[in-house]
Amino acid sequence: MVLLYKSKHTGVTGNQLDFDNAAKEMSIKQQSWLKNALSVMFSDGHNWLNNL
């Protein structure tokens, strides 16, 4: 949930690093949830989608 909020502010120092670190540890179910949520929020795409 926190990463979804941070996805709106990828230019803020630390948000990309938080995503990079968390994505490595996320389960398939967690990755799927975040991927779906990002797809809904950013219908034109989001750079994090390529890394999930």
Secondary structure, DSSP 8 states (H G I E B T S, - for coil): -HHHHHGGGTTSTTHHHHHHHHHHH--HHHHHHHHHHHHHH-TT--GGGGG-
